[in-house]
Amino acid sequence: MLAIDVLYNLAMLAVDAAALQLARRRGGRVFLPVALAALGAVTLAAALGGGAFGGMRLVAWGLFVHGPLVLTGAGLLRRRTRRDGHGLLALAALLVATGVWAFLVEPGRLEVNRVRLESPKLRRPLRIVIVADLQTDEIGDYEREALRRVVEERPDVVLFAGDYLQAGERERPVLRERLRAAMREVGLAAPEGVYVVQGNVDAEDWALTFAGLGFQVFDRTRTVERADLAVTGLAMLDSFDTGLAVPARDRFHIALGHAPDFALGRVEADLLVAGHTHGGQVRLPLIGPLLTLTAVPRDWAAGVTPLDGGRTLVVSRGVGMERDDAPRLRFNCPPEIVVVEAVPGGR
């Protein structure tokens, strides 16, 4: 990854220099250096990225580093001779501000969002807290604060929808111990249970993270029944199964999976819960999420979706973000913890 980044940025410096040479020409069109820089970024990203996430990382370099460099240089060169110089400088400033927000600000702006749900199967209210995609390679202040906020909600039920640690084999044991210690430190528990399923970035030994905490850990698809509640935890691959069938229960029934694809099947639960999508992680105005990596419709990829038969799907945008080769950013898609206030009522 580092070698590709170095090669890409060296190549892009040559593109930057060529674009600035064009900008020196008084007769040149303004869009030409900008278009050249953008074309170079996209072309090299596709050639060197080594996959979708790697390509996105290189596009981010081009958009938030080389783009502002070229625009600033062109703006300064053309400011005295053409009116568009000030416009180029303003566009450079906008790109820098957007990059600062997306990389440094929004990923830490954790929201607690609330959903109200009525069910005739409930005899008393249940406060259900959903935590998806912690997906981190460090256990720092942000991760501890997220866990504290879960506890502060005084939940009756806590649902963890997978993707806890995204780190190498050597780092994982230490991170696993730190995450378990953080959960103990904040006193993470719930009277009706804490339920945990596997995500697609979790290693085979993922369940060790929760050893000794008293949580219900689902290493396969099964249902746990309590007096007023049934929770079906899905194996990771089952959560991606668009034809999955899960029978109804005679009490309030939650189906918890990592990916939301199972909501396209015949899962007869009152509340279907998933993560995985990160809400797209980048959502553009009028366009929506750029990438959801799920089979469900794009407008199901975050938030609340009513389904037939009185069922409700809740997909969390998640607490963390994609790591490894991906650019570590969020835009117009802040991280979240979801609180479902399930109350008696309805038909």
N, C-alpha and C positions, 0 to 999 in steps of 0.2 A: 504493500500500500504506500509506504513512504517513497519507494523508488518511482512509482507511477506518478505520485504527486510532484516530485522533483522534476521529472522529465516533462510533465504537463506544463508546469509553471515556467520552465526554461523556454519551451516552445511558445508559450503564450507571451513571454516577454518580447520575442521576435515579432509576434503578431502585433503587440502593442506599439512597438517601434515603427512598424510599417504603417499602422493606422495613423500615428502621429505625423509621419511624413506626408501622408495624404492631407491631413488637416492643415499643414502649412500652406497648401496651395489655395490661393484666394478663390480660384474658380471652381474648386471642388465642391461637391454637394455635401451637406452636413451629414446626411444619413450614411454616407459611404464608409467612413472609419468606424462608426458604430456597428453597421451591418457586418463589416469585416471581422471586428473583434468578436461579435456574437457567433458568427459562422465558425470561426476558429475554435471557440469554446465548445460548441456543440459537436463539431467534427472530432476533435481530439477526445472529448468525453466518450463518444461512442466507440472510438478506436481503442482507447486505453483503459476504459473503465472496468472491464472485466465483470460486467453484470450491471443490473439496474441500479443498485445502491452505489456502486463505484462510479458509474456514470453521473449519478446525481451529485456525488461529492465534487467531481471535477466541474460540473456545471456551476456549482456553488462558488468554487474558486473563480471561475470566469465572471460570474454575475456580480459578486460582491467584492472582489479584489481587482481583477483586471478591467472590468467594466468601468468602475470609478476612476481608475488610473488613466485610462484612455479619454474618458469624458472630461476629466479635470484638465489634462494636458491640452486637449483640443479646445476646451473652453477658454483657457488662458491664452492660447495662440490666436484665437479668433475673436477675443473679446473686443479688441480695439478696432477691428475692421468689419465685423459683422454683428448684427444684433443677436444672432443665435448663440454667441459665446456665453452669455449669462444663462441661457436656457440649458446649455450643456453642463455648466457648473451646478445648476439647480438639480438636474437629473442625477449627477454624480452624488450630490449630498443626499438625495432621496434614497439611492441605492445603499449608501453607507448606513444611513439611519435604519433602513429596513433590515440590513444584515445584523446590525447591533441588536435590534429588537428580536429577530428570529433566533439568533444564536445565544444571546446573553440574557435576555429579559423574559420572553414568553415561556421558555421551558421551565422556569421556576415559579410561574404564576399559577399555582395550584388552586383550582376552584372546588368548592363543595356544592354540587348541584342536586336538587331535590325533585323527586317524582312522587305523586300521590296515586295510589292504586286501590280500587275497591274490589272486594271479593266476598260473595256470599258464603264462601267456605271458611272464612275467618270468624272466630268468636271474640277475638280481642285484637287490638292493633299490634303490628310487628314493624319494628324499624330494622331495615335490611341495608347494610352498607356494602357496596361493591367496590373492590379494589382490583384493577386490571393492569397488567403490563408495567410492573415496577421497573423491570428491564434495565438494570443498572450494572455498571462495573465498579461501583464504589458504594459504600454505605456511609454517607455523610450526613450533614445537617438536613439537607432536603429530604432524604429518605426517612430520617427519624421524625421530622416534622409531619410527613405524610402519615406515618403510623400513629403519631400522637393525635392527629385530627380524626382518625378513625375511632380511637378510644373516646375522644371528647364527645362524639355523637351518641355515646351510650347505646350501642346497637344491641338488638336482640339476636341478630344473625349477621355474621360477616362472611362474605363470599369473595374468595380470591380466584380470579379467572386466568391465572397462568402467566408465564414469562416473568421470572423473578430475577435471575442473574444472567447477564450476557457477557461472559468473560472466558478467558482461556482455561485449559485444564489445570494449569499450575496455580492460577489465582483463585479458582473456584472454591477450594476448601476453606481458605481464609475468609472469603466473602460470605460463605455459607454460615460460618460461625458468627460473624459480625451481624448478619441479618437476624439470626436466631437470638442473639444477645439483645439486639434492638427491640425485638418483639417482646422479649421478657421484660426489658427495662420499662416499656410503656404500659405493661400489663394487658397486652392484647388478649381479649377473651370476649365471649358472648354467652348469655344464658342458654340460648337455643343452638349454640354451636358455631364454630368457625370451620368453613368448608373450603377445600383447596384442590384445584385441578392442575394438570400439567399444561404448559404452553409449548409452542413449537421451537422456541430457542432454548428450552430447558434441557439439560443433559440427562442421561439415563439415571444418574443418582440424585435427581432433583428432590425426591421425597425426603432425603436426609436433612434438608434445610429445616424441616418442620418436626424433626424427631424430638420427642419429649415435651412437646408443647400442648398436647391434648387436642389437637385439631383432627377433623375428619379428612383424611388424605385419600383421594381417589386415584388409585393406580390402574383401575379398570372401570368400566361403566357399571354402576350399581346405584341403588336407591337406599337412603337412610330415612327411616320413619320415626317421627316423634309424635307426641300426643296430638298436636294441632298442625303438624308440618311434615312434608315429605320433600327431601332434597335428592335429586338425581344428579350425580356428578358424572361427567362424560370423560372417557379416555380421550386423549388429545386427538387421535385420528378420527374417532367417532364425531368429534365436534366439527370436522370438515366434511362429514357425510351428509350430502343434501337429500338423501333418501332415508335418513335415520328414523326409526319408529320407537317411541317410548310411550307406554300405555298411561292412561289417566289414573289418578289416585282419588280416594274419597276425602282427602283433606287438601289444604292449600299446598300446591305442588310447584316447586322450583326446579328448573333444569339449568344446570350450570355447566357451561363449556368454554373452551378457549376461543375458538372461531365461531362466528354467528351462522355459518353455513347450515348447521343442523336445523335452524329455524325454517328452512325450506322443506323439511321432511314432515313426518307425522309425529311430532313430539307434543303429546297432550299434557302440557303443563300450563299452569296459570301465569307463571312468570318465567321467561326464558332470558338468561343472562350470559353475556359474552364480552370479550375484549378483542384483542388481536389487531384490529384495524388502526388503532391510534387515532381514529377519526379521520384518517388520511394524513395526519401530522402536518401537512401543508394544504390549506383550503384557500382557493383564490375566489375573490368576489365574482359572482355570476357564473362561475365554473364549478366550484365545490372542491371536493378532495381530488388530488392528482392521482393518488394510488390508494386502493383499499385492500388489495390482496385477499378478496373474499368473493364468493359466488352470489351473495345477496345483492339486491339493488343498491345503487350508490346512496340513496336516501335512507337506507337502513343501517348504514355503516357507522352511525353515531346517534346517540339519543334514544328516544322512545318511539316504537312503532307498534300500533295496535294490529293484531293479527286476527284471523277468523276464529270463531269458537270462544270468544272472550279472552283470548290469550294476549299477552303483552311481551314484546321483545325490548330489552334494554341493552344497548351496546355502549360500553364506556370508551371514552377517548384515551383512557389510561393515565398512569402517573408518570411513567418515564418516556423513553423514546428509543427509536432504532439506533443501534450502535455499530460496532465493527466498521464495515466499509461505508456506511451511510453518513451523510452530513448530520451533525447533531443540532438540529434546529426544529422549531415549531413555528408555524405562521398561521394566524387566524384560527388556531386550533389548540387552545391552552389545555394543559393536563387537568384531569378531574378525578375526584372521588364522587360516586353517585350514592345518594341516600334515597331509598324507596320507603315511603311511608305507606305500608299496606294496612288497610282498615276494613272492618266489616261493612258490607253494603253491596249494592248492585243486585243483579238478578242471577 
